[in-house]
Amino acid sequence: MSDTPHYDVVVVGGGAAGFFGAIQIAEKRSGIKILILEKSNKLLAKVRISGGGRCNVTHHCFEPNVLSKHYPRGQRQLKKLFTRYQAQDVVNWFEQRGVKLKVEGDGRMFPTTNNSETIINCFLREADRYSIKVLVGHQVNKVRHTDSVITLTCTNEQEFTCERLLVAAGGHPNREAYKWIENLGHTVTPLMPSLFTFNDSEKKFVDLMGVSVESASVQIAGTKFRESGPVLITHWGLSGPAVIKLSAWAAEYLAERHYTFTALVNWTGNVMEDEARKELESYCRDHPKQKVENNSLYHLPGRLWERLCEQSEIEKTRVWSELSKKQLNKLVENLVRCQFKIKGKTTFKEEFVTCGGVDLAEIELENMESKKFRGVYFAGEVLNIDGETGGFNFQSAWTTAYTAAEAIATKSLK
């Protein structure tokens, strides 16, 4: 045992929560000996690819109650945690280290450099400044807890001991990745993807890929799951913020149905059926001689409007005064309740976000410490917490890591 490297704190996971937690511990307690163990050969992988390589650091929402409402799982717990550490604190932390963030129109916040390497370099620089040791290619597969000493064994058979353990191992689609955590006695809730796009089985709109509508809404037929925002037509089906946000809130429901369902798109955004019908009837009276197909309404892209007319069996030469009641009704239906038969999803493996993880009921939320094993803490996506797209998942990582770090740094060590 004397040859086993010993650290005050070991952090499992070289991602956002792991690095942020390790740095926060070092900042709050000088001279502390910290080790980060990363199972892959890549550090901060999700940080690198987030936001198309720009890193969506957080969201411009500085009110804890409002911020917490963007989390399908973990909302109640985060509401309290955000009163201690929220998006404004993250902005301040980065700016104090020379990394300025900017706000985009939809509230997402990025480094002004538009480059995720800016965030990565900040973390690596801070870790180096505090002499935090980082090892890649070290996958933990066993943890033993005896006499206030925690022993970690990696798949390469290397062992480490520590007095405090921060588990920030991230989310995974494979339950096997959580086996060593379950062996500690923790419950891992069912794992499934969150934040994904919808695959259209009929491909009726496939030739319109790239067409987007800024203010649409998408609903899952037969449910109350509905989200508004930009919708993008892709070669596989439907994407865009509204769809991806909807996938997060309906993740468990859709998994139960094996991702086979009907999506209803309201291309107008929030115009209801009766209102749309009245507006089209009014347009018929005011523009009787104009061709229907040539006069796109609700600011819809011309190609999409033409397809909706085609789906409504409106001939290219038909003018508004000649529109039959049946055609008008079909056009209304396609505008406010356009059906897509969805079968399957598309997840972006590198950006996989997990619905499910370590059960929050087994964590002391005021300090992120395990109720099962004292000295073991959790942060980030390994927990059963996930948010909408837009910087919310990183924000929960920063907040839970900060909370755990604060507790670890103030606890007495041998």
Secondary structure, 3 states (H helix, E strand, C coil): CCCCCEEEEEEECCCHHHHHHHHHHHHHCCCCCEEEECCCCCCCHHHHHHHHHCCCCEECCCCHHHHHCCCCECHHHHHHHCCCCCHHHHHHHHHHCCCCEEECCCCEEEECCCCHHHHHHHHHHHHHHCCCEEECCCCEEEEEEECCEEEEEECCCCEEEEEEEEECCCCCCCHHHHHHHHCCCCCECCCEEECCEEEECCCCCHHHCCCEEEEEEEEECCCCCEEEEEEEECCCEEECHHHHHHHHHCHHHHHHCCCEEEEEEECCCCCCHHHHHHHHHHHHHHCCCCECCCCCCCCCCHHHHHHHHHHCCCCCCCEHHHCCHHHHHHHHHHHHCEEEEEEEEECCHHHCEEECCECHHHEECCCCEECCCCCEEECHHHECCECCCCCHHHHHHHHHHHHHHHHHHHCCCC
